[in-house]
Amino acid sequence: MAEKILFLENPERISDIFGSFDSHAALIEKELGVLLINRDSEIKIIGDEDNIEKCAEVLSYLERLSSLSDAVSEQNVLYAVTMVKGGEAEKLRSFDADILCISSKGRAIKPKTMGQKSY
């Protein structure tokens, strides 16, 4: 078993990433076969090397998503896990680069799925 420690840029986002009652973390652990341990501004990932890297990709995406919007949904978590497990992590990284428009409140509107991006 290997382990990796991720340091989050904004520790306040951990509650958004992990979800209420750590439901998102439990989903990631189940789908990727890893163990997540949260300590202050760091997240320790324990598991196989390949699964650790996949989990790190998912958590990085969710952190970026959390900084762009107020909430991270279970659907966002499942989508990220599915993309990473399918070997499409590179596409997942490119989502935050595409701003479709700016809302009247000044927030960036971006695609959340590959289908939205291609449309």
Backbone as a chain_set.jsonl record, in Angstrom:
{"seq": "MAEKILFLENPERISDIFGSFDSHAALIEKELGVLLINRDSEIKIIGDEDNIEKCAEVLSYLERLSSLSDAVSEQNVLYAVTMVKGGEAEKLRSFDADILCISSKGRAIKPKTMGQKSY", "coords": {"N": [[0.838, -1.185, 0.0], [0.535, 2.15, -0.864], [0.978, 5.672, -0.2], [-0.155, 9.079, -0.431], [0.065, 12.579, 0.01], [-2.049, 15.274, -0.326], [-2.038, 18.756, -0.613], [-4.289, 21.254, -0.079], [-5.14, 24.281, -1.738], [-7.034, 25.995, -0.718], [-8.21, 25.483, 2.284], [-10.819, 25.707, 3.258], [-12.469, 24.628, 1.408], [-12.601, 21.915, 1.733], [-14.838, 20.815, 3.042], [-16.787, 21.144, 1.072], [-15.762, 19.489, -0.938], [-15.627, 16.947, 0.319], [-18.277, 16.572, 0.981], [-21.586, 16.453, 2.567], [-21.593, 14.918, 5.692], [-19.38, 13.48, 4.878], [-20.058, 12.177, 2.5], [-19.32, 12.335, -0.222], [-16.62, 11.706, -0.09], [-16.764, 9.074, 0.83], [-17.933, 7.873, -1.382], [-15.94, 8.231, -3.339], [-13.895, 6.722, -2.147], [-15.059, 4.165, -2.242], [-15.454, 3.741, -5.034], [-12.865, 3.983, -6.124], [-11.236, 2.44, -4.55], [-9.626, 3.362, -2.408], [-8.352, 4.93, 0.614], [-9.317, 7.788, 2.318], [-8.017, 10.364, 4.283], [-8.581, 13.14, 6.201], [-6.854, 15.921, 7.285], [-6.662, 18.965, 8.625], [-5.449, 21.163, 6.285], [-4.715, 19.245, 4.517], [-4.99, 16.213, 2.625], [-4.769, 12.834, 3.023], [-4.108, 10.127, 0.965], [-4.544, 6.724, 0.716], [-3.644, 3.684, -0.739], [-3.47, 1.653, -3.757], [-0.871, 2.483, -6.122], [-1.762, 3.323, -8.741], [-4.5, 3.816, -8.294], [-4.296, 5.802, -6.375], [-3.248, 7.953, -7.841], [-5.371, 8.366, -9.616], [-7.354, 9.105, -7.796], [-6.222, 11.463, -6.808], [-6.4, 13.062, -9.088], [-9.199, 13.272, -9.306], [-9.825, 14.596, -6.883], [-8.419, 17.002, -7.246], [-9.792, 18.059, -9.441], [-12.341, 18.365, -8.266], [-11.733, 20.255, -6.332], [-11.101, 22.48, -7.929], [-13.588, 22.781, -9.177], [-15.175, 23.36, -6.96], [-14.173, 25.846, -6.271], [-15.144, 27.348, -8.342], [-17.914, 27.162, -8.266], [-20.628, 27.15, -5.853], [-21.363, 24.691, -4.759], [-20.574, 21.194, -4.69], [-21.82, 18.496, -6.276], [-23.157, 15.128, -5.871], [-23.402, 14.035, -8.356], [-21.419, 15.427, -9.778], [-19.158, 14.323, -8.567], [-19.392, 11.584, -9.229], [-19.232, 11.797, -12.02], [-16.624, 12.8, -12.366], [-15.113, 10.672, -11.277], [-15.83, 8.605, -13.041], [-14.814, 9.603, -15.47], [-12.041, 9.677, -14.908], [-11.511, 6.981, -14.298], [-12.02, 5.918, -16.78], [-9.849, 6.699, -18.214], [-9.749, 9.31, -19.103], [-8.681, 11.603, -17.943], [-7.271, 13.824, -18.804], [-9.088, 15.249, -20.375], [-10.805, 15.993, -18.379], [-9.256, 17.809, -16.973], [-9.263, 19.937, -18.718], [-11.677, 21.245, -18.546], [-12.02, 23.562, -16.856], [-10.793, 25.515, -18.301], [-12.392, 26.573, -20.239], [-14.479, 29.166, -20.622], [-17.758, 29.935, -21.047], [-19.517, 32.15, -20.894], [-20.066, 35.19, -18.999], [-22.04, 35.591, -16.164], [-24.787, 37.777, -15.116], [-24.218, 38.36, -12.52], [-21.542, 38.288, -12.461], [-20.256, 35.835, -12.457], [-18.446, 33.1, -13.801], [-19.579, 31.095, -16.458], [-19.384, 27.793, -17.173], [-18.815, 24.705, -18.991], [-19.989, 21.574, -17.67], [-19.895, 18.939, -18.355], [-18.612, 16.665, -20.874], [-20.367, 16.559, -22.997], [-21.767, 19.009, -22.801], [-19.65, 20.698, -23.309], [-18.964, 20.085, -25.962], [-21.262, 20.871, -27.242]], "CA": [[0.0, 0.0, 0.0], [1.26, 3.415, -0.962], [0.192, 6.819, 0.263], [0.187, 10.383, -0.992], [-0.577, 13.671, 0.732], [-2.41, 16.433, -1.143], [-2.234, 19.996, 0.121], [-5.276, 22.074, -0.769], [-4.866, 25.715, -1.738], [-8.043, 26.644, 0.111], [-8.712, 24.449, 3.191], [-12.257, 25.845, 3.498], [-13.163, 23.862, 0.362], [-12.628, 20.487, 2.061], [-16.212, 20.395, 3.344], [-17.486, 21.033, -0.213], [-15.226, 18.334, -1.655], [-15.984, 15.715, 1.021], [-19.73, 16.453, 1.028], [-22.191, 16.376, 3.893], [-21.294, 13.657, 6.375], [-18.326, 12.836, 4.077], [-20.68, 11.282, 1.518], [-18.526, 12.315, -1.454], [-15.387, 10.981, 0.209], [-17.109, 7.65, 0.88], [-18.169, 7.45, -2.763], [-14.625, 8.145, -3.985], [-13.213, 5.571, -1.554], [-15.688, 2.94, -2.749], [-15.249, 3.599, -6.479], [-11.453, 3.9, -6.492], [-10.524, 1.514, -3.68], [-8.619, 4.079, -1.625], [-8.775, 5.445, 1.911], [-9.053, 9.223, 2.42], [-7.921, 10.877, 5.646], [-8.552, 14.602, 6.163], [-6.196, 16.59, 8.407], [-6.497, 20.398, 8.369], [-5.46, 21.533, 4.869], [-4.155, 18.167, 3.716], [-5.755, 14.978, 2.476], [-3.896, 11.687, 2.806], [-4.727, 9.086, 0.153], [-3.858, 5.45, 0.909], [-4.137, 2.659, -1.657], [-2.54, 1.281, -4.819], [-0.298, 3.646, -6.821], [-2.631, 3.756, -9.836], [-5.729, 4.369, -7.714], [-3.944, 7.052, -5.689], [-3.144, 8.993, -8.868], [-6.731, 8.638, -10.087], [-8.033, 9.832, -6.725], [-5.648, 12.81, -6.777], [-7.007, 13.78, -10.219], [-10.591, 13.565, -8.945], [-9.835, 15.614, -5.83], [-7.981, 18.273, -7.844], [-10.92, 18.562, -10.236], [-13.402, 18.801, -7.357], [-11.291, 21.505, -5.701], [-11.298, 23.541, -8.928], [-15.034, 22.951, -9.347], [-15.668, 24.006, -5.747], [-13.799, 27.263, -6.294], [-15.933, 28.013, -9.381], [-19.328, 27.186, -7.885], [-20.808, 27.037, -4.407], [-21.603, 23.332, -4.292], [-20.145, 20.04, -5.469], [-22.886, 17.506, -6.117], [-22.789, 13.723, -6.032], [-23.283, 13.833, -9.798], [-20.086, 15.907, -10.151], [-18.183, 13.352, -8.071], [-19.503, 10.389, -10.069], [-18.744, 12.133, -13.354], [-15.165, 12.884, -12.293], [-14.59, 9.317, -11.067], [-16.031, 7.866, -14.29], [-13.862, 10.116, -16.457], [-10.687, 9.27, -14.537], [-11.423, 5.529, -14.455], [-12.038, 5.65, -18.212], [-8.619, 7.189, -18.824], [-9.985, 10.61, -19.725], [-8.327, 12.635, -16.963], [-6.821, 15.018, -19.534], [-10.291, 15.996, -20.737], [-11.333, 16.54, -17.134], [-8.43, 18.974, -16.639], [-9.494, 21.04, -19.652], [-12.978, 21.881, -18.33], [-11.975, 24.894, -16.259], [-10.174, 26.465, -19.227], [-13.403, 27.07, -21.171], [-15.538, 30.013, -20.074], [-18.75, 30.187, -22.09], [-19.898, 33.552, -20.75], [-20.096, 35.697, -17.629], [-23.421, 35.892, -15.779], [-25.024, 39.156, -14.679], [-23.616, 38.507, -11.191], [-20.098, 38.262, -12.612], [-19.726, 34.483, -12.319], [-18.122, 32.434, -15.065], [-20.411, 29.946, -16.8], [-18.502, 26.831, -17.823], [-19.433, 23.387, -19.182], [-19.734, 20.623, -16.589], [-19.712, 17.612, -18.939], [-18.059, 16.695, -22.228], [-21.483, 16.86, -23.885], [-21.99, 20.453, -22.77], [-18.5, 21.355, -23.925], [-19.02, 19.915, -27.417], [-22.439, 21.572, -27.737]], "C": [[0.881, 1.246, 0.0], [0.381, 4.524, -0.397], [0.728, 8.103, -0.349], [-0.562, 11.436, -0.196], [-0.801, 14.827, -0.237], [-2.6, 17.632, -0.231], [-3.184, 20.868, -0.681], [-4.915, 23.546, -0.653], [-5.802, 26.45, -0.791], [-8.678, 25.598, 1.034], [-10.216, 24.53, 3.471], [-13.072, 25.026, 2.497], [-13.281, 22.377, 0.694], [-14.044, 20.011, 2.342], [-17.042, 20.28, 2.072], [-17.058, 19.772, -0.953], [-15.68, 17.028, -1.007], [-17.49, 15.512, 1.121], [-20.262, 16.373, 2.448], [-22.01, 14.966, 4.45], [-20.286, 12.819, 5.586], [-18.873, 11.875, 3.026], [-19.882, 11.212, 0.217], [-17.233, 11.536, -1.244], [-15.645, 9.479, 0.233], [-17.322, 7.095, -0.521], [-16.844, 7.285, -3.514], [-13.866, 6.93, -3.463], [-13.747, 4.263, -2.129], [-15.343, 2.708, -4.221], [-13.784, 3.374, -6.859], [-10.637, 2.978, -5.591], [-9.387, 2.158, -2.91], [-9.206, 4.447, -0.265], [-8.376, 6.913, 1.964], [-9.054, 9.641, 3.88], [-7.708, 12.383, 5.557], [-7.917, 15.141, 7.439], [-5.931, 18.04, 8.019], [-6.554, 20.699, 6.868], [-4.865, 20.443, 3.982], [-5.064, 16.947, 3.713], [-4.759, 13.869, 2.184], [-4.693, 10.632, 2.053], [-3.893, 7.823, 0.323], [-4.488, 4.421, -0.025], [-3.06, 2.26, -2.641], [-2.084, 2.534, -5.563], [-1.235, 4.2, -7.89], [-3.896, 4.425, -9.3], [-5.473, 5.676, -6.972], [-3.875, 8.196, -6.696], [-4.515, 9.361, -9.419], [-7.495, 9.468, -9.06], [-7.519, 11.271, -6.643], [-6.214, 13.662, -7.909], [-8.433, 14.202, -9.883], [-10.645, 14.685, -7.915], [-9.396, 16.979, -6.361], [-9.099, 18.899, -8.664], [-12.018, 19.102, -9.325], [-13.015, 20.088, -6.631], [-11.475, 22.678, -6.663], [-12.78, 23.835, -9.11], [-15.629, 23.692, -8.156], [-15.322, 25.492, -5.728], [-14.607, 28.045, -7.331], [-17.405, 28.129, -9.021], [-19.438, 26.961, -6.385], [-20.897, 25.599, -3.918], [-21.025, 22.304, -5.258], [-21.185, 18.958, -5.216], [-22.337, 16.09, -6.261], [-22.606, 13.403, -7.515], [-21.911, 14.298, -10.293], [-19.008, 14.898, -9.76], [-18.2, 12.107, -8.95], [-18.956, 10.641, -11.468], [-17.216, 12.167, -13.368], [-14.541, 11.501, -12.139], [-14.693, 8.506, -12.356], [-15.032, 8.303, -15.357], [-12.445, 9.621, -16.161], [-10.513, 7.76, -14.701], [-11.392, 5.132, -15.926], [-10.811, 6.168, -18.942], [-8.759, 8.542, -19.497], [-9.693, 11.764, -18.766], [-7.9, 13.928, -17.644], [-8.005, 15.884, -19.942], [-10.889, 16.673, -19.512], [-10.569, 17.806, -16.743], [-8.748, 20.178, -17.518], [-10.817, 21.766, -19.424], [-12.872, 23.311, -17.83], [-11.309, 25.93, -17.16], [-11.194, 27.128, -20.146], [-14.489, 27.86, -20.451], [-16.491, 30.331, -21.215], [-19.194, 31.64, -22.082], [-19.861, 33.928, -19.274], [-21.536, 36.081, -17.309], [-23.549, 37.344, -15.328], [-24.438, 39.424, -13.294], [-22.092, 38.435, -11.249], [-19.465, 36.895, -12.477], [-19.497, 33.868, -13.693], [-19.039, 31.235, -15.261], [-19.558, 29.02, -17.656], [-19.232, 25.511, -18.011], [-19.058, 22.45, -18.042], [-19.528, 19.207, -17.101], [-19.11, 17.763, -20.332], [-19.152, 17.026, -23.24], [-21.772, 18.35, -23.947], [-20.856, 21.189, -23.478], [-18.567, 21.249, -25.446], [-20.198, 20.649, -28.034], [-22.123, 23.027, -27.945]], "O": [[1.836, 1.36, 0.767], [-0.809, 4.329, -0.151], [1.895, 8.199, -0.729], [-1.697, 11.212, 0.225], [0.132, 15.3, -0.885], [-3.252, 17.531, 0.808], [-2.91, 21.184, -1.839], [-4.446, 24.004, 0.389], [-5.404, 27.415, -0.138], [-9.595, 24.894, 0.613], [-10.824, 23.539, 3.874], [-14.251, 24.765, 2.732], [-13.993, 21.65, 0.002], [-14.419, 18.916, 1.925], [-17.914, 19.415, 1.985], [-17.89, 19.069, -1.526], [-16.076, 16.098, -1.709], [-17.941, 14.385, 1.326], [-19.501, 16.244, 3.407], [-22.242, 13.969, 3.766], [-20.335, 11.59, 5.623], [-18.231, 10.877, 2.697], [-19.779, 10.143, -0.385], [-16.804, 10.789, -2.124], [-14.843, 8.699, -0.281], [-16.93, 5.964, -0.809], [-16.656, 6.308, -4.24], [-13.263, 6.191, -4.24], [-12.976, 3.362, -2.463], [-14.98, 1.597, -4.606], [-13.496, 2.651, -7.813], [-9.454, 2.76, -5.852], [-8.311, 1.575, -2.774], [-10.404, 4.292, -0.028], [-7.226, 7.253, 1.686], [-9.976, 9.315, 4.627], [-6.766, 12.845, 4.913], [-8.384, 14.855, 8.542], [-5.073, 18.313, 7.179], [-7.598, 20.511, 6.244], [-4.546, 20.695, 2.82], [-5.801, 16.69, 4.665], [-3.997, 13.945, 1.22], [-5.807, 10.283, 2.444], [-2.682, 7.839, 0.104], [-5.711, 4.301, -0.096], [-1.875, 2.493, -2.403], [-2.812, 3.525, -5.63], [-1.476, 5.406, -7.943], [-4.309, 5.473, -9.795], [-6.333, 6.556, -6.944], [-4.387, 9.285, -6.436], [-4.792, 10.536, -9.662], [-8.196, 10.416, -9.413], [-8.303, 12.196, -6.43], [-6.479, 14.849, -7.719], [-8.832, 15.339, -10.138], [-11.427, 15.625, -8.062], [-9.949, 18.004, -5.961], [-9.332, 20.106, -8.598], [-12.566, 20.174, -9.581], [-13.875, 20.922, -6.347], [-11.945, 23.744, -6.265], [-13.184, 24.995, -9.188], [-16.49, 24.555, -8.326], [-16.096, 26.304, -5.223], [-14.743, 29.264, -7.219], [-18.072, 29.083, -9.422], [-18.455, 26.621, -5.726], [-20.541, 25.316, -2.773], [-20.991, 22.512, -6.471], [-21.404, 18.553, -4.075], [-21.209, 15.884, -6.709], [-21.754, 12.593, -7.881], [-21.303, 13.637, -11.135], [-18.071, 14.647, -10.517], [-17.147, 11.627, -9.37], [-18.285, 9.779, -12.035], [-16.588, 11.626, -14.278], [-13.548, 11.192, -12.797], [-13.754, 7.801, -12.724], [-14.47, 7.468, -16.066], [-11.733, 9.194, -17.07], [-9.479, 7.308, -15.191], [-10.796, 4.114, -16.278], [-10.74, 6.083, -20.168], [-7.965, 8.882, -20.373], [-10.385, 12.782, -18.783], [-8.141, 15.013, -17.117], [-7.937, 17.111, -19.864], [-11.411, 17.784, -19.595], [-11.161, 18.762, -16.243], [-8.529, 21.318, -17.108], [-11.061, 22.8, -20.045], [-13.57, 24.191, -18.335], [-11.268, 27.11, -16.81], [-10.889, 28.144, -20.77], [-15.323, 27.284, -19.752], [-16.096, 30.919, -22.222], [-19.245, 32.288, -23.127], [-19.649, 33.076, -18.411], [-22.18, 36.8, -18.072], [-22.551, 38.05, -15.178], [-24.188, 40.574, -12.934], [-21.423, 38.511, -10.218], [-18.241, 36.797, -12.389], [-20.267, 34.095, -14.625], [-19.249, 30.451, -14.336], [-19.072, 29.404, -18.72], [-20.172, 25.218, -17.273], [-17.95, 22.518, -17.51], [-19.037, 18.354, -16.363], [-19.1, 18.856, -20.898], [-18.89, 17.702, -24.235], [-21.997, 18.895, -25.028], [-21.084, 22.185, -24.164], [-18.26, 22.213, -26.147], [-20.157, 21.014, -29.209], [-22.991, 23.793, -28.362]]}, "num_chains": 1, "name": "protein.A"}
